[in-house]
Amino acid sequence: MDRLDDDDRPLSPEEMLHLIKEQQATTVRRLGGDPLLTHTPWGITWFAGFGALFLNYAYGLLSRSTALAVLFALMVLSVATTYFAQRTVNAQVRGEAAERGMMYGLSWTLGFACVVAICVRLSLLLPSEESGLLWAVASMTVVAVLYAAGGALWRVRTMFFLGAWLAALNVAGAIAGPAVH
């Protein structure tokens, strides 16, 4: 039997299921991008940036300006990395999904713009350690809420529960105080 005859035969149910799964995986890979390109820079930013702040507040090993410079520089790099990683993926998505993704992405920007406005204003009224706690708690609140909302929006349970877990840690850290949070 030559190959053309073999291609014309109907696929068995097992072959059809395999083909469907293969096509789904290819589509998810093309449209979803590599989550490591987004999550890795932000994980490094949170660990190293907030680690620098922890070293400042808990042990005084870094100056406050050095710790903030490390955090700010890493955040700028993470924003740029996320933008370029998502730009190619988002170019392939159209319609309602693209609009929903854009609004969700803008929610992060708007949420952190509110955090900056509130914290800049209130930081002047607080001691240095309490000012740092305000920034950390407010920032973590935005992250926790948007992760939970994103999980609810796209029905991704792990994303929702990560947001809920971050919110619980944020409450515990706020109660524990500046050196612990």
Secondary structure, DSSP 8 states (H G I E B T S, - for coil): --HHHHHHS---HHHHHHHHHHHHHHHHHHHH--HHHHHHHHHHIIIIIHHHHHIIIII--S-HHHHHHHHHHHHHHHHHHHHHHHHHHHTT--HHHHHHHHHHHHHHHHHHHHHHHHHHHHHTTS-HHHHHHHHHHHHHHHHHHHHHHHHHHHT-HHHHHHHHHHHHHHHHHHHH-TTT-
